[in-house]
Amino acid sequence: MKRNLLLLLSLLAFLSCEEGPQKGSFAYDVDFLSTKKETIVLQENGGQSQVLVVPDYQGRVMTSTANGETGNSYGWLNYDLISSGEIQPQINAVGGEDRFWLGPEGGQYSIFFKAGDDFTFDNWQTPAAIDTETFQTVGHSQKEAVFEKQFKLTNYQNFTFDVKVNRKVEILDKAEVKSALGSFIPANLSYVGFATTNTITNVGETPWAKETGLLSIWILGMFKPSPQTNIIIPFKNELALNTAYFGEIGEDRLQTKDDLVFFSGDGKYRSKIGLPANNATGVLGSYDAAQNVLTIVQYSFTGDASYVNSLWEMQEAPYAGDAVNAYNDGPLDNGSQLGPFYELESSSPAKELKPGEQVTHIHKTFHFEGAKEGLDAICNQVFGIDIDQIKLD
């Protein structure tokens, strides 16, 4: 009997090895991406906290985990597009938890539309430098990876920007996570935290001015949705919530309670919201009640009022845009869908830069997974409510 049991256990172990990592785990995503692209894995906390970065995707953080190789992989990946190796004509949405973009997307200073074009989807084009081109790896270690890229961009006014991007991706240790959040980390929680420091420099000979258009750094994180995932955005002052991106959003998907905005992240209804600088507090997040995962995003915010406006229209106020956004994916009119996923986004202010001047934007992402008692402690410290209150009534 004992011998038979040993044989059975050996067979099960063999079959497990043959099957490989389970989809949804960090190890699965590392294996998948490493067969397609060069990958860099950053580690902390004895290997429990890990971050996966791909230089070919503009030094993008593709995913992370708080529980080592077998733990949940938090970033949304577009497996089909990555596997195909194809280059799509307008955007290559390969996914990732922290991707470098630039704004504005729409309006008279847009970098996504050519001069004179109507603001329609057919005319919309993501600049190659932030979509398909590789960022050069300057160096990397177990703790960080550093990238740079230099390119030209021409906006809707036919003004050409000479841009240099410097980007550092850094995994945070326990002390850095605690310091960033101003909170302890309960023993019954797993955690991972990482930061990207993003700088754009005017390396041309012409100043960047409001009259010809400005740029902003735009960081977007794509995450896996669920019917039990909701986004939370604190705000200050009188709320001027922007819901004009993709049409009306019902109360079953968007609610305001006291000084908090709650927004569905179920990946079933295409919608987007934004808060202007006057409402920004430097933090937002989401809670997946199915997986007991609390995600927190912090972004650098110093009170600047000038942010690019990305609405697809000629704008009366092109520098009164959003400092922070959240997007929920859903089916298009033709029934197709890119995701599903949801996004947590932040932007830098729009700065007039003389030759040699620069602007820097820092975007930090944290995941906590585990017992609700521990999540309550973090959630109360950051958002002032219990974890179960991150919901839509």
DRENGUDO-534548 format. One line per field, with one value per residue (C-alpha): residue number from 1; x, y, z. Coordinates in pm, 1 decimal, padded with zeros to 6 digits. Last residue first. Layout:
BEGIN
seq <- (NUM, ...)
x <- (X, ...)
y <- (Y, ...)
z <- (Z, ...)
REM end
This chain:
BEGIN
seq <- (393, 392, 391, 390, 389, 388, 387, 386, 385, 384, 383, 382, 381, 380, 379, 378, 377, 376, 375, 374, 373, 372, 371, 370, 369, 368, 367, 366, 365, 364, 363, 362, 361, 360, 359, 358, 357, 356, 355, 354, 353, 352, 351, 350, 349, 348, 347, 346, 345, 344, 343, 342, 341, 340, 339, 338, 337, 336, 335, 334, 333, 332, 331, 330, 329, 328, 327, 326, 325, 324, 323, 322, 321, 320, 319, 318, 317, 316, 315, 314, 313, 312, 311, 310, 309, 308, 307, 306, 305, 304, 303, 302, 301, 300, 299, 298, 297, 296, 295, 294, 293, 292, 291, 290, 289, 288, 287, 286, 285, 284, 283, 282, 281, 280, 279, 278, 277, 276, 275, 274, 273, 272, 271, 270, 269, 268, 267, 266, 265, 264, 263, 262, 261, 260, 259, 258, 257, 256, 255, 254, 253, 252, 251, 250, 249, 248, 247, 246, 245, 244, 243, 242, 241, 240, 239, 238, 237, 236, 235, 234, 233, 232, 231, 230, 229, 228, 227, 226, 225, 224, 223, 222, 221, 220, 219, 218, 217, 216, 215, 214, 213, 212, 211, 210, 209, 208, 207, 206, 205, 204, 203, 202, 201, 200, 199, 198, 197, 196, 195, 194, 193, 192, 191, 190, 189, 188, 187, 186, 185, 184, 183, 182, 181, 180, 179, 178, 177, 176, 175, 174, 173, 172, 171, 170, 169, 168, 167, 166, 165, 164, 163, 162, 161, 160, 159, 158, 157, 156, 155, 154, 153, 152, 151, 150, 149, 148, 147, 146, 145, 144, 143, 142, 141, 140, 139, 138, 137, 136, 135, 134, 133, 132, 131, 130, 129, 128, 127, 126, 125, 124, 123, 122, 121, 120, 119, 118, 117, 116, 115, 114, 113, 112, 111, 110, 109, 108, 107, 106, 105, 104, 103, 102, 101, 100, 99, 98, 97, 96, 95, 94, 93, 92, 91, 90, 89, 88, 87, 86, 85, 84, 83, 82, 81, 80, 79, 78, 77, 76, 75, 74, 73, 72, 71, 70, 69, 68, 67, 66, 65, 64, 63, 62, 61, 60, 59, 58, 57, 56, 55, 54, 53, 52, 51, 50, 49, 48, 47, 46, 45, 44, 43, 42, 41, 40, 39, 38, 37, 36, 35, 34, 33, 32, 31, 30, 29, 28, 27, 26, 25, 24, 23, 22, 21, 20, 19, 18, 17, 16, 15, 14, 13, 12, 11, 10, 9, 8, 7, 6, 5, 4, 3, 2, 1)
x <- (-02487.9, -02150.1, -01856.7, -01539.4, -01711.9, -01599.8, -01238.5, -01315.3, -01297.9, -01052.3, -00893.8, -00522.0, -00509.4, -00853.2, -00769.1, -00441.9, -00604.1, -00909.6, -00684.8, -00530.1, -00866.4, -00981.6, -00716.4, -00488.7, -00355.9, -00202.1, -00096.2, 00092.5, 00156.1, 00361.5, 00367.0, 00632.5, 00626.4, 00927.3, 00943.5, 01241.5, 01438.0, 01723.5, 01560.1, 01286.2, 00991.5, 00634.9, 00485.8, 00170.6, 00110.4, 00189.4, -00074.6, -00229.7, -00419.9, -00592.5, -00725.5, -00977.8, -00958.1, -01166.3, -01006.7, -01022.8, -01390.6, -01598.4, -01976.0, -01990.8, -02081.9, -01777.3, -01788.7, -01644.3, -01338.0, -01354.1, -01129.7, -01005.4, -00845.6, -00625.7, -00491.5, -00769.4, -00771.9, -00796.1, -00509.7, -00705.0, -00991.0, -01221.5, -01143.0, -01166.6, -01287.4, -01167.5, -01118.8, -00754.0, -00720.5, -00366.0, -00314.5, -00234.9, -00340.3, -00020.2, -00087.4, 00220.9, 00103.0, 00325.4, 00119.1, 00002.1, -00184.6, -00335.0, -00458.3, -00642.6, -00668.6, -00913.6, -00946.0, -01324.4, -01340.7, -01117.6, -01054.2, -00936.8, -00714.1, -00661.5, -00401.1, -00244.9, -00533.6, -00679.6, -00998.6, -00858.5, -00627.6, -00921.0, -01083.8, -01152.1, -01401.4, -01416.4, -01670.6, -01691.4, -01920.1, -01831.6, -01477.0, -01600.8, -01409.7, -01712.9, -01660.6, -01674.4, -01589.4, -01499.3, -01537.5, -01884.7, -02020.9, -02018.2, -02147.7, -02070.3, -02168.1, -02524.5, -02569.8, -02551.8, -02265.8, -02353.3, -02115.2, -01766.6, -01538.4, -01777.0, -01772.7, -01554.8, -01616.3, -01601.8, -01626.6, -01627.4, -01304.8, -01108.3, -01130.7, -01074.8, -01088.0, -01208.4, -01240.8, -01460.9, -01397.5, -01660.7, -01778.8, -01411.1, -01146.2, -00777.5, -00558.1, -00417.1, -00206.4, -00168.4, 00099.4, 00064.9, 00352.4, 00219.0, 00304.2, 00251.4, 00104.8, 00189.8, 00041.1, 00112.6, 00484.2, 00761.9, 01087.5, 01275.6, 01630.8, 01542.7, 01626.2, 01311.5, 01328.8, 01070.8, 01114.8, 00943.5, 01010.5, 00828.5, 00753.2, 00689.7, 00509.3, 00431.1, 00243.0, 00122.9, -00102.2, -00154.8, 00147.1, -00015.9, 00189.9, 00237.0, 00107.2, 00224.8, 00162.6, 00494.9, 00690.0, 00542.2, 00617.9, 00971.3, 01037.0, 00910.2, 01125.3, 01011.6, 01068.5, 01207.6, 01134.4, 01333.4, 01240.1, 01425.7, 01251.0, 01410.7, 01182.8, 01226.3, 00873.1, 00746.8, 00465.1, 00232.6, -00060.2, -00213.3, 00112.9, 00445.1, 00659.0, 01035.6, 01236.7, 01484.8, 01446.4, 01582.5, 01557.4, 01658.9, 01576.0, 01567.0, 01617.6, 01767.0, 01984.6, 01936.2, 02114.0, 02061.9, 01800.3, 01696.1, 01321.9, 01180.6, 00932.8, 00579.4, 00346.9, 00506.7, 00752.4, 00503.7, 00259.6, -00091.4, -00311.1, -00671.9, -00805.0, -01043.8, -01151.4, -01275.9, -01146.8, -01156.1, -00817.0, -00685.2, -00341.8, -00277.3, -00431.4, -00270.0, -00033.7, -00327.3, -00277.5, -00612.2, -00797.0, -00739.3, -00478.5, -00282.5, -00078.2, 00216.4, 00234.4, 00449.9, 00291.2, 00243.9, 00041.9, 00071.7, -00137.9, -00035.9, -00260.4, -00092.4, -00262.8, -00364.4, -00241.3, -00175.9, 00171.0, 00157.9, 00363.3, 00055.1, 00141.8, 00145.8, -00191.0, -00351.6, -00204.1, -00323.2, -00191.5, -00369.5, -00140.9, -00192.1, -00027.1, -00145.9, 00122.1, 00305.5, 00622.5, 00633.7, 00338.5, 00298.4, 00303.2, 00369.7, 00274.3, 00378.0, 00581.5, 00669.5, 01019.2, 00878.6, 00730.4, 01059.8, 01215.5, 00974.5, 00943.0, 00815.7, 00788.2, 00835.7, 00751.3, 00783.2, 01143.1, 01291.7, 01107.7, 01231.9, 01267.7, 01288.9, 01239.0, 01364.3, 01226.9, 01352.0, 01055.6, 00839.9, 00948.1, 01014.5, 00658.4, 00487.4, 00726.9, 00705.9, 00327.8, 00293.9, 00530.4, 00318.3, 00012.5, -00309.4, -00247.3, -00100.7, 00269.6, 00372.3, 00150.1, 00444.6, 00560.4, 00216.4, 00202.7, 00533.9, 00422.5, 00100.5, 00293.9, 00535.1, 00242.5, 00081.0, 00403.7, 00449.5, 00093.9, 00148.6, 00463.2, 00280.2, 00000.0)
y <- (04993.0, 04999.0, 04869.3, 04967.6, 04957.4, 04598.0, 04718.7, 04942.7, 05320.2, 05610.8, 05568.9, 05517.4, 05425.3, 05268.4, 05056.6, 04933.9, 04825.6, 04680.6, 04474.6, 04314.0, 04222.2, 04110.4, 03839.2, 03820.6, 04018.1, 04363.9, 04516.5, 04843.6, 05064.6, 05384.9, 05652.0, 05923.2, 06208.7, 06417.8, 06733.4, 06856.7, 07160.8, 07131.7, 07355.1, 07555.9, 07364.9, 07490.0, 07229.4, 07017.8, 06853.1, 06483.1, 06219.4, 05927.1, 05616.1, 05313.2, 05084.1, 04801.6, 04483.8, 04278.3, 04313.4, 04445.4, 04379.2, 04310.0, 04352.9, 04599.1, 04886.5, 04811.7, 04565.9, 04669.5, 04809.9, 05015.0, 05320.5, 05529.5, 05871.2, 06114.1, 06463.0, 06545.5, 06830.0, 07207.6, 07285.7, 07263.6, 07479.3, 07571.5, 07242.5, 07117.6, 06763.7, 06415.2, 06481.9, 06458.2, 06785.9, 06853.1, 06943.5, 07287.9, 07331.9, 07231.4, 07121.8, 06910.5, 06568.1, 06263.5, 05947.9, 05678.7, 05367.6, 05119.0, 04768.8, 04558.8, 04189.2, 03961.2, 03742.8, 03768.9, 04103.9, 04267.8, 04612.9, 04917.7, 05219.5, 05594.5, 05837.1, 06178.6, 06385.8, 06528.6, 06736.1, 07071.6, 06885.7, 06755.8, 06414.4, 06166.7, 05894.5, 05627.4, 05379.5, 05064.2, 04823.7, 04463.4, 04482.4, 04455.8, 04757.2, 04951.6, 05304.8, 05443.0, 05810.3, 05913.3, 06239.9, 06167.7, 05884.5, 05922.7, 05648.2, 05504.9, 05165.8, 05105.8, 05480.3, 05467.4, 05595.5, 05808.2, 05843.0, 05736.9, 06021.7, 06274.6, 06141.3, 06413.7, 06460.1, 06819.5, 06745.6, 07041.4, 07032.4, 06710.8, 06370.5, 06004.9, 05755.5, 05396.9, 05130.7, 04823.2, 04456.3, 04195.5, 04122.9, 04072.3, 04269.9, 04193.7, 04502.4, 04756.8, 05040.6, 05367.3, 05635.1, 05962.3, 06210.6, 06539.7, 06728.6, 07088.8, 07266.6, 07549.4, 07838.3, 07662.3, 07675.6, 07418.3, 07606.3, 07538.3, 07400.1, 07036.7, 06812.7, 06905.2, 06647.7, 06392.2, 06210.4, 05901.3, 05747.6, 05416.1, 05269.8, 04918.1, 04753.5, 04393.1, 04257.3, 03949.3, 04015.2, 03831.5, 04002.4, 04343.8, 04600.2, 04923.4, 05248.4, 05580.2, 05444.5, 05542.8, 05473.1, 05126.1, 05034.7, 05172.8, 04978.6, 04657.5, 04689.4, 04861.7, 04732.6, 05001.8, 05090.4, 05388.7, 05583.0, 05854.6, 05992.7, 06238.3, 06443.6, 06669.7, 06803.6, 06901.8, 07153.4, 07062.9, 07212.1, 06864.1, 06740.2, 06616.1, 06386.2, 06333.0, 06064.9, 05979.0, 05676.9, 05574.1, 05283.0, 05188.5, 04864.1, 04825.5, 04599.4, 04277.8, 04489.9, 04678.0, 04902.0, 05153.9, 04937.5, 05116.1, 05167.0, 04965.2, 05100.6, 04967.8, 05188.9, 05490.6, 05574.5, 05450.0, 05733.8, 05594.1, 05668.5, 05791.7, 05873.7, 05576.9, 05637.1, 05984.3, 06327.4, 06473.6, 06525.0, 06877.1, 06821.2, 06454.4, 06289.0, 06104.9, 06386.8, 06617.0, 06992.6, 07095.6, 06828.1, 06459.4, 06227.9, 06489.7, 06317.1, 06080.7, 05713.8, 05491.4, 05166.2, 05042.8, 04730.0, 04572.5, 04499.1, 04418.6, 04692.2, 04750.8, 05062.0, 05196.4, 04955.8, 04636.2, 04484.7, 04105.1, 03877.3, 03656.8, 03540.9, 03897.0, 03972.9, 03654.5, 03681.6, 04038.7, 04061.7, 04207.0, 04261.5, 04101.3, 03760.7, 03554.1, 03359.4, 03048.4, 03240.7, 03439.3, 03549.3, 03926.2, 03918.2, 04156.9, 04220.5, 04380.9, 04669.8, 04840.3, 04942.9, 05075.9, 04737.0, 04605.7, 04658.1, 04409.9, 04423.5, 04159.5, 04252.9, 04019.6, 04024.6, 03678.7, 03649.4, 03694.1, 04024.0, 04176.5, 04078.1, 04239.3, 04022.4, 04150.1, 04002.1, 03981.3, 03897.2, 03614.0, 03300.0, 03512.1, 03642.4, 03306.0, 03168.6, 03487.9, 03492.6, 03132.8, 03191.5, 03486.2, 03264.7, 03316.9, 03017.9, 02736.9, 02670.7, 02355.4, 02061.7, 01822.6, 01926.5, 01858.5, 01524.8, 01423.0, 01529.5, 01331.2, 01027.0, 01051.2, 01077.5, 00770.6, 00571.9, 00667.1, 00557.1, 00226.7, 00164.8, 00239.4, 00000.0)
z <- (-00385.4, -00559.0, -00359.1, -00175.7, 00163.7, 00217.0, 00251.9, 00547.9, 00493.5, 00530.5, 00187.1, 00262.6, 00632.9, 00633.2, 00329.1, 00480.3, 00807.7, 00635.7, 00405.9, 00712.4, 00860.7, 00516.7, 00503.4, 00201.3, -00093.9, -00111.5, -00442.9, -00480.2, -00784.5, -00791.3, -01065.4, -01064.1, -01319.2, -01420.6, -01634.5, -01832.1, -01949.0, -02201.2, -02460.7, -02287.0, -02151.6, -02110.8, -01880.2, -01902.9, -01565.2, -01529.5, -01583.5, -01395.8, -01500.5, -01345.3, -01618.2, -01648.2, -01852.7, -02094.4, -02332.7, -02689.2, -02740.7, -03049.2, -03046.0, -03336.9, -03103.3, -02888.6, -02599.8, -02262.4, -02091.2, -01772.0, -01761.2, -01469.0, -01496.1, -01301.4, -01369.7, -01613.6, -01862.8, -01823.9, -02061.9, -02389.8, -02254.8, -02544.3, -02713.5, -03070.7, -03013.9, -02919.2, -02547.4, -02436.9, -02244.5, -02127.8, -01762.3, -01618.0, -01253.5, -01074.6, -00715.1, -00650.3, -00767.9, -00807.3, -00845.0, -00605.4, -00714.6, -00468.9, -00550.2, -00289.7, -00372.6, -00190.9, -00502.5, -00549.3, -00367.3, -00626.3, -00482.0, -00672.5, -00626.7, -00636.8, -00498.3, -00557.3, -00417.5, -00738.9, -00727.6, -00845.0, -01083.0, -01283.8, -01225.9, -01503.4, -01589.7, -01857.5, -01991.2, -02198.8, -02012.0, -01923.2, -01788.7, -01427.2, -01297.5, -01174.5, -01043.2, -00689.5, -00628.2, -00271.7, -00078.7, 00065.1, -00148.3, -00526.3, -00754.9, -01097.8, -01237.1, -01109.8, -01119.8, -01499.9, -01714.4, -02017.9, -02308.3, -02401.2, -02289.4, -02135.9, -01778.6, -01626.0, -01253.4, -01130.7, -00756.4, -00517.8, -00315.2, -00259.3, -00423.1, -00339.3, -00628.1, -00574.0, -00844.1, -00804.9, -00880.5, -00790.8, -01145.9, -01232.7, -01417.7, -01476.6, -01469.9, -01716.7, -01573.3, -01764.5, -01722.4, -01914.5, -01932.3, -02064.6, -02380.4, -02483.9, -02785.3, -03024.5, -02822.7, -02493.0, -02560.9, -02604.4, -02669.6, -02995.8, -03017.6, -02948.8, -02653.0, -02458.6, -02180.0, -02066.7, -01735.8, -01595.5, -01254.8, -01229.0, -00888.8, -00762.0, -00474.5, -00388.4, -00089.7, 00094.7, 00391.9, 00723.0, 00885.5, 00852.3, 00657.3, 00854.7, 00716.3, 00578.3, 00231.2, 00077.3, 00397.8, 00440.0, 00078.6, 00108.3, 00429.2, 00270.1, -00041.1, -00357.9, -00710.7, -00938.3, -01300.9, -01428.7, -01742.2, -01929.6, -02236.7, -02479.1, -02698.2, -03000.1, -03046.4, -03390.0, -03431.1, -03716.3, -03519.7, -03477.6, -03324.2, -03460.6, -03244.2, -03266.7, -03088.7, -02811.3, -02582.7, -02244.7, -02004.5, -01647.8, -01467.0, -01089.5, -00785.4, -00922.2, -01148.8, -01473.4, -01721.8, -02000.5, -02174.5, -02493.9, -02534.1, -02821.6, -03074.9, -03116.7, -02912.6, -02745.6, -03025.3, -03285.4, -03214.0, -03153.3, -03454.2, -03464.4, -03812.1, -03832.2, -03472.0, -03555.9, -03458.2, -03808.2, -03966.1, -04028.8, -03877.7, -03806.0, -03501.8, -03206.0, -03099.3, -03023.7, -02985.9, -03135.8, -02943.0, -02878.9, -02726.0, -02536.5, -02412.5, -02378.9, -02292.2, -02072.5, -01962.7, -01608.3, -01534.6, -01878.9, -02185.0, -02542.3, -02678.7, -03011.9, -03142.5, -03481.9, -03753.9, -03552.5, -03565.2, -03563.9, -03339.9, -03312.2, -02960.8, -02823.9, -02982.8, -02851.5, -02502.0, -02441.1, -02085.9, -01782.1, -01483.5, -01141.9, -01171.5, -00875.1, -00691.7, -00810.2, -00897.2, -00576.4, -00367.1, -00415.0, -00795.3, -01081.8, -01444.3, -01772.4, -01637.6, -01964.6, -02066.1, -02393.3, -02491.2, -02627.0, -02281.1, -02112.7, -01731.6, -01486.0, -01116.8, -00818.9, -00447.7, -00290.3, -00407.6, -00060.7, -00010.3, -00336.2, -00699.7, -01044.4, -01352.3, -01689.7, -02010.2, -02368.3, -02588.0, -02720.4, -02530.5, -02219.2, -02234.7, -02187.6, -01926.6, -01719.1, -01758.9, -01642.6, -01350.5, -01232.9, -01211.2, -01404.6, -01625.6, -01416.8, -01453.0, -01639.9, -01734.1, -01747.3, -01402.1, -01259.0, -01440.0, -01285.0, -00936.4, -00978.3, -01094.2, -00799.7, -00557.3, -00713.6, -00697.3, -00332.5, -00256.3, -00433.4, -00228.9, 00095.1, 00000.0)
REM end
